[in-house]
Amino acid sequence: MSEKQVAAAKLSEIKNGEMKQVSVGETPVLLVRTDDKCHAIAAHCTHYGAPLVEGALVEGRIICPWHHACFNAATGDMLEPPALDSLASFPVTIEGDDVYIALPEQPADRRTPEMTKYDSKRNEGEIVILGGGAAGYMASQTLREEGCVGRITIVTREDRMPYDRPNLSKDYLAGNAEPEWMPLRPDDFFETHGIEVLREREVAKVDTAAKKIVFDDGETLQYDKLLVATGGVPRKLNLPNADLKNILLLRSFDNADEIIAAAMEAKRAAIIGASFIGMETAASLKQRGVAVTVIAPDKFPFEKVLGTEIGDLFRKIHEGNGVEFRLGSNVKGFEGNEIVNAVVLDTGEKIEADLVIAGIGVVPATSSLDGFELHKDGGVIADKYLKIGDDVYAAGDIVHFPDARTGESTRIEHWRTALQQGRTAARNMAGNATVFDAVPFFWTTQFDATLNYVGHAHGWDEIIFQGDIKSRDFLAFYVNDNRVSAVAGMNRDTELAYMEELIRLDRMPEPDSLRAGAGEVRWNTAT
């Protein structure tokens, strides 16, 4: 395909360590200057299309401002999920002070990372991945990126190919995302790259001595290397009349479809639990015109994760949109004739509801695992390479791993962390020794409010705020043992993108400077 060279900018307009978005015809292009060299790549993140110029550029890495996908600034290569594809890149020529970009006639905005295919003649062994969620999918892609040509088989209990699970409680449940938007990849992607997906298969046992998977129907599947990424199972309500119709859970695509079908007839919904899933579900159902009451034992939503100030903000955001709360309350049982019609609280109050969603957390799906060291919560215990046994690795919601920054044993139930762990586990399975040291990140969107959170705080001694919580324009620094371990914020996307790199490189400011009101944290230590 012929390329046309176009003058796009003046080199003097772009300093080292800076990015500039330009338009070449109708094509948005991001110019990046690092180490006295100028590069041109597609301007928008391949995940949800965020403008990368609003993100962070740190030592040759670009961090997306929305969901923190990372890209190589020179090549556009995807470095970290949640993006799955790399950015398109374009040749650059410098003549004097003029920057010229060579674009093809029909420039693409992305490219699939270079991946190998299954080669039966090379007999490189069987890799089995238990779980078709974030970790399982990302591992399969990364194995092919790492040059693995052996057979790769993903086993999932669902009758679906890997899909975008975070959207279940957000846009999909709210009715803003079509079903065809949800798969991570089209079906032919798996066929092209020789990744087999076994659907609707329940694993009864993992026999590590024989290196085989035993299914509930007695069939077996041999493996040479195994990744366990089975995710979590929603906690069920062990309460009187919890078996009434329209008392539902939200974890899978089918769960979401069941809730949507029920919401089309329901007038009042009760959400049990003020977790992120519970609160996102409350917002989504309210947007569908259903009256919603959130019931939880905590005094504030997210109190144990984000603190009272941010929890109170989100309560007020929901109340401003018509959501009611019964906080500091526990559910005693349910009433109804076949279909639920009320939730009974321990105070004696009855909340009318013809739809109930239980969002009380998940437990690790590890019942099929024998012979592995398990945490008291049912999760598996991995080393820094995410290894849990001979030729067996684990990733995602089930994994306790040593935090690379604190050494503490940690288990994180975040979508992006599962993707990151799937990527690290795959590299180790492919023989490329890689310590899991990725920085956690999650986001939540409820009504018109989005909060981002980078790092991980087991707890905190104090929260240092910059900005104004009431106006939804702030950063919150979580300090433990005089060290900032996590940062949350709203409407501070660029700063939070830099925060990820500050945490990753162990260059976060000292709490004293933050307490003293040093002002806006700037990237001045790693450019």
C-alpha positions as CSV (number, residue, x, y, z in Angstrom):
1,M,0.0,0.0,0.0
2,S,1.4,3.4,-1.0
3,E,2.3,5.9,1.7
4,K,1.9,9.7,1.5
5,Q,4.4,11.8,3.5
6,V,2.7,14.8,5.1
7,A,4.1,17.7,7.2
8,A,2.5,17.3,10.6
9,A,4.2,19.6,13.1
10,K,7.3,21.6,14.0
11,L,9.9,19.7,16.0
12,S,10.5,22.8,18.1
13,E,6.8,22.6,19.3
14,I,7.5,19.2,21.0
15,K,10.0,19.0,23.8
16,N,11.6,15.8,25.0
17,G,9.2,13.9,27.2
18,E,6.1,15.5,25.6
19,M,3.3,14.3,23.4
20,K,1.3,16.3,20.9
21,Q,-1.8,15.1,19.0
22,V,-2.1,16.3,15.4
23,S,-4.5,15.6,12.6
24,V,-3.2,14.3,9.3
25,G,-6.2,14.6,7.0
26,E,-8.9,12.9,9.0
27,T,-6.4,10.7,10.9
28,P,-5.6,11.7,14.5
29,V,-1.9,10.9,15.2
30,L,0.1,11.2,18.4
31,L,3.6,12.6,18.1
32,V,5.9,11.5,20.9
33,R,9.4,12.9,21.5
34,T,11.7,10.8,23.7
35,D,15.5,10.7,23.8
36,D,15.6,13.4,21.1
37,K,13.7,11.1,18.7
38,C,10.2,11.8,17.4
39,H,7.7,8.9,16.9
40,A,4.2,8.8,15.4
41,I,1.6,6.4,16.6
42,A,-2.2,6.1,16.7
43,A,-3.7,8.7,19.0
44,H,-6.3,6.7,20.9
45,C,-6.1,3.8,23.2
46,T,-7.1,0.5,21.7
47,H,-9.2,-0.4,24.8
48,Y,-12.0,2.1,24.9
49,G,-10.6,4.9,22.7
50,A,-9.2,7.3,25.3
51,P,-7.1,10.2,23.9
52,L,-3.6,9.2,24.9
53,V,-2.3,12.8,24.8
54,E,-4.2,13.2,28.1
55,G,-2.4,10.3,29.7
56,A,1.2,10.1,31.0
57,L,4.5,9.7,29.2
58,V,7.2,8.3,31.4
59,E,10.6,6.9,30.3
60,G,9.2,5.6,27.0
61,R,5.9,4.3,28.4
62,I,2.5,5.9,27.6
63,I,-0.2,5.3,30.2
64,C,-3.8,5.6,29.1
65,P,-5.7,8.2,31.2
66,W,-8.9,6.1,31.5
67,H,-8.0,2.5,32.3
68,H,-4.2,2.6,32.4
69,A,-3.3,0.4,29.4
70,C,0.4,1.0,28.7
71,F,2.1,1.3,25.3
72,N,5.7,1.6,24.1
73,A,6.0,5.2,23.0
74,A,8.4,4.4,20.1
75,T,6.7,1.4,18.6
76,G,3.1,1.5,19.9
77,D,3.5,-2.0,21.3
78,M,1.0,-2.9,24.0
79,L,2.9,-3.3,27.2
80,E,0.1,-3.8,29.7
81,P,-3.6,-4.5,29.5
82,P,-6.6,-3.8,29.6
83,A,-5.8,-3.0,26.0
84,L,-5.3,-6.2,23.9
85,D,-4.0,-4.6,20.7
86,S,-1.0,-2.5,20.0
87,L,-1.2,1.0,18.4
88,A,-0.5,1.5,14.8
89,S,2.8,3.3,14.2
90,F,3.9,5.5,11.3
91,P,7.3,6.4,9.8
92,V,8.7,9.8,10.8
93,T,11.1,12.0,8.8
94,I,12.7,15.2,10.2
95,E,13.7,17.9,7.7
96,G,15.0,21.0,9.5
97,D,12.2,21.8,11.9
98,D,9.5,20.0,10.0
99,V,8.1,16.7,11.2
100,Y,6.8,14.5,8.3
101,I,4.6,11.5,8.8
102,A,4.2,8.8,6.2
103,L,0.6,7.5,6.3
104,P,-0.9,4.7,4.2
105,E,-4.0,5.5,2.1
106,Q,-6.2,3.8,4.7
107,P,-4.4,4.1,8.0
108,A,-5.4,1.7,10.8
109,D,-5.6,2.7,14.4
110,R,-4.4,-0.6,15.9
111,R,-2.6,-3.8,15.1
112,T,-2.8,-7.3,16.7
113,P,0.5,-8.1,18.4
114,E,2.7,-10.5,16.5
115,M,1.6,-13.9,17.6
116,T,2.6,-17.5,16.6
117,K,0.2,-20.3,15.7
118,Y,-0.2,-23.8,16.8
119,D,2.3,-26.1,15.1
120,S,1.5,-29.8,15.6
121,K,4.7,-30.9,14.0
122,R,6.9,-29.3,16.7
123,N,5.3,-31.2,19.6
124,E,5.8,-28.5,22.2
125,G,3.3,-30.0,24.6
126,E,-0.1,-29.3,25.9
127,I,-1.0,-26.1,27.8
128,V,-4.3,-26.1,29.5
129,I,-5.9,-22.9,31.0
130,L,-8.8,-23.4,33.4
131,G,-11.0,-20.4,33.2
132,G,-12.2,-18.2,30.3
133,G,-12.1,-14.9,32.0
134,A,-9.6,-12.1,32.0
135,A,-6.6,-14.0,33.2
136,G,-7.3,-17.1,31.1
137,Y,-7.8,-15.1,27.9
138,M,-4.7,-12.8,28.5
139,A,-2.6,-15.8,29.1
140,S,-3.5,-17.5,25.8
141,Q,-2.7,-14.3,23.8
142,T,0.6,-13.8,25.7
143,L,1.7,-17.4,25.2
144,R,1.4,-16.9,21.4
145,E,3.2,-13.5,21.7
146,E,6.0,-15.3,23.6
147,G,6.4,-17.7,20.7
148,C,4.6,-20.7,22.1
149,V,3.5,-23.0,19.2
150,G,2.1,-25.9,21.3
151,R,-1.6,-26.7,21.8
152,I,-3.4,-24.2,24.0
153,T,-6.8,-25.1,25.4
154,I,-9.0,-22.8,27.4
155,V,-11.6,-24.6,29.6
156,T,-14.7,-22.5,30.7
157,R,-17.8,-23.4,32.6
158,E,-19.8,-20.8,30.6
159,D,-21.3,-21.3,27.1
160,R,-19.5,-18.2,25.9
161,M,-16.2,-17.1,24.5
162,P,-14.1,-14.7,26.7
163,Y,-16.0,-11.4,27.2
164,D,-15.7,-8.0,28.9
165,R,-16.9,-8.8,32.4
166,P,-16.6,-5.3,33.9
167,N,-19.3,-4.1,31.5
168,L,-21.9,-6.5,32.9
169,S,-22.7,-4.3,35.9
170,K,-22.0,-1.1,34.0
171,D,-23.1,-0.3,30.4
172,Y,-24.5,-3.7,29.5
173,L,-26.8,-3.9,32.5
174,A,-27.8,-0.2,32.0
175,G,-28.8,-1.0,28.4
176,N,-26.0,1.1,26.9
177,A,-23.9,-1.8,25.4
178,E,-25.1,-4.3,22.8
179,P,-24.4,-8.0,23.4
180,E,-22.1,-8.1,20.3
181,W,-19.9,-5.5,21.9
182,M,-19.0,-7.8,24.8
183,P,-16.6,-10.5,23.4
184,L,-13.0,-9.7,23.9
185,R,-12.2,-11.1,20.4
186,P,-14.2,-12.5,17.5
187,D,-14.5,-16.2,17.3
188,D,-12.2,-16.4,14.3
189,F,-9.4,-14.9,16.3
190,F,-9.1,-18.0,18.4
191,E,-9.2,-20.2,15.3
192,T,-6.6,-18.1,13.5
193,H,-4.2,-18.4,16.4
194,G,-4.9,-22.0,17.3
195,I,-6.5,-21.4,20.7
196,E,-9.2,-24.0,21.4
197,V,-12.0,-23.0,23.8
198,L,-13.9,-25.9,25.5
199,R,-17.2,-24.4,26.7
200,E,-19.7,-25.6,29.3
201,R,-17.2,-27.9,30.9
202,E,-17.1,-28.5,34.7
203,V,-13.8,-29.6,36.2
204,A,-14.2,-32.2,39.0
205,K,-10.5,-32.7,39.8
206,V,-7.0,-31.5,38.9
207,D,-4.8,-34.6,39.2
208,T,-1.3,-33.1,39.4
209,A,0.4,-36.5,39.8
210,A,-0.9,-37.7,36.4
211,K,-1.0,-34.2,34.9
212,K,-4.6,-34.4,33.8
213,I,-7.9,-32.6,34.2
214,V,-10.9,-34.8,35.2
215,F,-14.2,-33.4,34.1
216,D,-17.5,-34.1,35.9
217,D,-18.6,-36.5,33.1
218,G,-15.4,-38.6,33.7
219,E,-13.6,-37.4,30.6
220,T,-10.0,-36.3,31.0
221,L,-7.6,-33.8,29.4
222,Q,-3.8,-34.2,29.7
223,Y,-1.5,-31.2,30.2
224,D,2.2,-30.4,30.3
225,K,1.7,-27.0,31.8
226,L,-1.4,-25.7,33.6
227,L,-2.8,-22.3,34.4
228,V,-5.5,-22.2,37.0
229,A,-7.6,-19.1,36.5
230,T,-11.0,-20.2,37.7
231,G,-12.1,-16.9,39.2
232,G,-14.6,-16.5,41.9
233,V,-18.0,-17.9,42.7
234,P,-20.6,-15.5,44.1
235,R,-21.5,-15.9,47.7
236,K,-25.1,-17.2,48.1
237,L,-27.6,-16.0,50.7
238,N,-28.2,-18.5,53.4
239,L,-31.4,-16.9,54.6
240,P,-35.1,-17.9,55.0
241,N,-36.9,-18.0,51.6
242,A,-33.7,-17.2,49.6
243,D,-34.9,-19.7,47.0
244,L,-37.8,-17.4,45.9
245,K,-37.8,-16.4,42.3
246,N,-36.1,-13.1,41.3
247,I,-33.5,-13.3,44.0
248,L,-30.5,-13.2,41.7
249,L,-26.7,-13.0,41.6
250,L,-24.5,-11.1,39.1
251,R,-21.2,-12.7,38.0
252,S,-21.7,-14.1,34.5
253,F,-23.2,-12.9,31.2
254,D,-26.2,-15.2,31.8
255,N,-26.7,-13.7,35.2
256,A,-26.8,-10.2,33.6
257,D,-29.3,-11.4,31.0
258,E,-31.5,-12.9,33.7
259,I,-31.4,-9.6,35.7
260,I,-32.3,-7.6,32.6
261,A,-35.2,-9.9,31.8
262,A,-36.5,-9.5,35.4
263,A,-35.9,-5.8,35.4
264,M,-38.2,-5.4,32.4
265,E,-41.1,-6.5,34.7
266,A,-39.9,-5.3,38.1
267,K,-40.9,-2.1,39.8
268,R,-38.7,-2.2,42.9
269,A,-35.3,-3.7,43.3
270,A,-33.3,-4.3,46.4
271,I,-29.5,-4.6,46.2
272,I,-27.9,-6.5,49.1
273,G,-24.4,-5.2,49.6
274,A,-22.8,-1.8,48.9
275,S,-19.8,-3.3,47.0
276,F,-18.7,-1.9,43.7
277,I,-20.7,-4.6,41.9
278,G,-23.7,-3.8,44.1
279,M,-23.5,0.0,43.6
280,E,-22.9,-0.3,39.9
281,T,-25.9,-2.6,39.6
282,A,-28.0,-0.1,41.6
283,A,-27.0,2.7,39.2
284,S,-27.7,0.6,36.1
285,L,-31.1,-0.6,37.3
286,K,-32.1,2.9,38.3
287,Q,-31.2,4.0,34.8
288,R,-33.6,1.4,33.5
289,G,-36.4,3.0,35.5
290,V,-36.5,0.6,38.4
291,A,-36.8,2.0,42.0
292,V,-33.8,0.8,43.9
293,T,-32.9,0.4,47.6
294,V,-29.4,-0.6,48.7
295,I,-29.1,-2.6,51.9
296,A,-25.7,-3.1,53.6
297,P,-24.3,-3.5,57.1
298,D,-21.7,-0.8,56.6
299,K,-22.3,2.9,57.5
300,F,-20.9,4.0,54.1
301,P,-20.5,2.3,50.7
302,F,-16.9,1.2,50.1
303,E,-16.0,2.2,53.6
304,K,-13.4,-0.5,54.1
305,V,-11.8,0.1,50.7
306,L,-12.0,3.9,50.1
307,G,-12.9,5.4,53.5
308,T,-15.9,7.3,54.8
309,E,-15.4,10.5,52.8
310,I,-15.5,8.9,49.4
311,G,-18.2,6.4,50.5
312,D,-20.4,9.3,51.6
313,L,-19.8,11.1,48.3
314,F,-21.1,8.1,46.4
315,R,-24.1,7.6,48.7
316,K,-25.0,11.2,47.9
317,I,-24.5,10.7,44.2
318,H,-26.9,7.8,44.3
319,E,-29.4,9.5,46.5
320,G,-29.3,12.5,44.1
321,N,-30.4,10.0,41.4
322,G,-33.2,8.6,43.5
323,V,-31.6,5.5,45.0
324,E,-32.6,4.8,48.6
325,F,-30.3,3.3,51.3
326,R,-30.7,1.2,54.4
327,L,-27.1,1.3,55.7
328,G,-26.1,-0.2,59.0
329,S,-28.8,-2.9,58.3
330,N,-28.6,-6.7,57.8
331,V,-31.1,-8.9,55.9
332,K,-33.0,-11.3,58.0
333,G,-34.9,-13.1,55.2
334,F,-37.4,-12.7,52.4
335,E,-41.1,-12.8,51.9
336,G,-43.1,-13.8,48.8
337,N,-45.4,-16.4,47.2
338,E,-43.0,-18.1,44.7
339,I,-41.6,-14.7,43.7
340,V,-40.0,-12.4,46.2
341,N,-42.0,-9.3,47.2
342,A,-40.2,-8.1,50.3
343,V,-36.8,-8.1,52.0
344,V,-37.0,-8.4,55.8
345,L,-34.3,-6.5,57.8
346,D,-33.0,-7.2,61.3
347,T,-34.7,-4.0,62.4
348,G,-38.1,-5.5,61.5
349,E,-38.5,-3.2,58.6
350,K,-39.8,-4.7,55.3
351,I,-38.5,-3.3,52.0
352,E,-40.8,-4.0,49.1
353,A,-39.0,-5.5,46.2
354,D,-39.9,-7.8,43.3
355,L,-36.3,-8.1,42.3
356,V,-33.3,-8.7,44.6
357,I,-29.7,-8.7,43.6
358,A,-27.1,-10.2,46.1
359,G,-23.8,-8.5,45.8
360,I,-22.0,-9.9,48.8
361,G,-18.7,-10.9,47.3
362,V,-17.2,-14.0,45.9
363,V,-15.2,-17.0,47.1
364,P,-12.3,-18.5,45.1
365,A,-13.4,-21.3,42.8
366,T,-10.9,-23.8,43.9
367,S,-13.0,-26.8,45.0
368,S,-11.5,-29.0,42.2
369,L,-7.9,-28.5,43.4
370,D,-6.3,-31.2,45.5
371,G,-2.8,-31.1,46.9
372,F,-2.3,-27.4,46.7
373,E,-1.6,-25.0,49.6
374,L,-4.8,-23.0,50.2
375,H,-5.4,-19.8,52.1
376,K,-8.1,-19.8,54.7
377,D,-10.4,-18.0,52.3
378,G,-10.0,-20.8,49.7
379,G,-7.6,-19.1,47.5
380,V,-4.3,-20.6,46.3
381,I,-0.9,-19.4,47.5
382,A,1.6,-18.6,44.7
383,D,5.2,-17.4,44.6
384,K,6.4,-14.2,43.0
385,Y,6.3,-16.0,39.6
386,L,2.6,-17.0,40.2
387,K,3.7,-20.6,40.4
388,I,1.7,-22.9,42.7
389,G,3.2,-26.3,41.9
390,D,5.3,-28.3,39.4
391,D,4.3,-26.8,35.9
392,V,1.2,-25.3,37.5
393,Y,0.6,-21.5,37.7
394,A,-2.4,-19.5,38.9
395,A,-3.8,-16.0,38.1
396,G,-6.8,-13.9,38.8
397,D,-9.3,-13.8,41.7
398,I,-8.1,-17.0,43.3
399,V,-4.4,-16.0,43.8
400,H,-2.6,-14.9,46.9
401,F,0.7,-13.5,45.8
402,P,3.6,-11.6,47.4
403,D,3.2,-7.8,46.9
404,A,6.3,-6.7,45.1
405,R,6.4,-3.5,47.0
406,T,5.5,-4.6,50.6
407,G,6.1,-8.4,50.6
408,E,2.6,-8.9,52.0
409,S,0.5,-11.8,50.8
410,T,-2.2,-10.2,48.7
411,R,-5.3,-11.3,46.8
412,I,-7.0,-8.7,44.5
413,E,-10.3,-9.2,42.7
414,H,-9.8,-6.6,39.9
415,W,-10.3,-7.2,36.2
416,R,-7.1,-5.5,35.2
417,T,-5.0,-7.3,37.8
418,A,-6.3,-10.6,36.5
419,L,-5.2,-9.6,33.0
420,Q,-1.8,-8.6,34.3
421,Q,-1.4,-11.8,36.2
422,G,-2.5,-13.9,33.2
423,R,0.2,-12.1,31.2
424,T,2.9,-12.7,33.8
425,A,1.9,-16.4,34.3
426,A,2.1,-17.0,30.6
427,R,5.6,-15.6,30.3
428,N,6.7,-17.9,33.0
429,M,5.0,-20.8,31.4
430,A,6.8,-19.9,28.2
431,G,10.2,-20.0,30.0
432,N,10.6,-16.3,30.3
433,A,11.1,-15.8,34.1
434,T,9.1,-12.8,35.1
435,V,8.3,-11.6,38.6
436,F,4.7,-10.3,39.1
437,D,5.2,-6.7,40.0
438,A,2.5,-4.9,38.1
439,V,0.7,-2.0,39.8
440,P,-3.0,-2.7,40.5
441,F,-5.7,-0.4,39.1
442,F,-9.5,-0.4,39.0
443,W,-12.2,2.0,38.1
444,T,-15.9,2.3,38.8
445,T,-18.6,4.3,37.0
446,Q,-21.9,5.0,38.7
447,F,-24.3,7.4,37.0
448,D,-22.1,10.3,35.8
449,A,-19.4,9.7,38.3
450,T,-16.2,7.8,37.7
451,L,-13.5,7.0,40.3
452,N,-10.1,5.6,39.5
453,Y,-7.8,3.8,42.0
454,V,-4.2,2.9,41.5
455,G,-2.0,0.8,43.9
456,H,-3.3,-1.3,46.7
457,A,-3.9,-0.5,50.4
458,H,-4.5,-3.3,52.8
459,G,-5.4,-0.6,55.3
460,W,-4.3,2.9,56.1
461,D,-3.2,5.1,58.9
462,E,-4.6,8.2,57.2
463,I,-5.9,9.5,53.9
464,I,-4.4,12.7,52.6
465,F,-6.7,14.6,50.3
466,Q,-5.8,17.2,47.6
467,G,-8.6,19.0,45.9
468,D,-12.3,19.0,46.8
469,I,-14.4,15.9,47.3
470,K,-17.7,17.6,47.1
471,S,-17.0,18.9,43.6
472,R,-15.6,15.5,42.6
473,D,-12.2,16.9,41.8
474,F,-9.6,15.3,44.1
475,L,-6.8,12.9,44.8
476,A,-6.8,10.7,48.0
477,F,-3.5,9.3,49.1
478,Y,-3.7,6.2,51.3
479,V,-0.8,6.2,53.8
480,N,0.3,3.2,55.8
481,D,3.6,3.1,57.8
482,N,4.5,6.5,56.4
483,R,4.3,5.2,52.8
484,V,1.7,6.0,50.1
485,S,0.4,2.6,49.0
486,A,-2.6,3.7,46.9
487,V,-4.2,6.8,45.3
488,A,-7.8,7.3,44.4
489,G,-9.2,10.2,42.5
490,M,-11.9,11.8,40.4
491,N,-11.4,14.1,37.4
492,R,-7.6,13.7,37.8
493,D,-7.0,11.2,35.0
494,T,-3.6,12.5,33.9
495,E,-2.2,12.7,37.4
496,L,-3.4,9.2,38.3
497,A,-1.7,7.9,35.2
498,Y,1.5,9.4,36.5
499,M,0.8,8.0,39.9
500,E,0.9,4.5,38.5
501,E,4.4,5.0,37.3
502,L,5.5,6.7,40.5
503,I,4.3,3.6,42.4
504,R,5.8,1.2,39.9
505,L,9.2,2.9,40.1
506,D,8.9,3.5,43.9
507,R,9.1,7.3,43.5
508,M,6.0,8.4,45.3
509,P,6.3,11.6,47.3
510,E,6.8,11.4,51.0
511,P,3.6,11.8,53.0
512,D,5.1,14.8,54.8
513,S,5.2,16.8,51.6
514,L,1.6,15.8,50.9
515,R,0.4,16.7,54.4
516,A,2.2,20.1,54.1
517,G,-0.1,20.8,51.1
518,A,2.8,20.7,48.6
519,G,0.1,21.2,46.0
520,E,-0.3,19.2,42.8
521,V,2.0,16.2,42.5
522,R,4.0,16.6,39.4
523,W,6.2,14.2,37.5
524,N,9.6,15.7,38.1
525,T,11.7,12.7,39.1
526,A,11.6,10.4,36.1
527,T,11.3,12.3,32.9
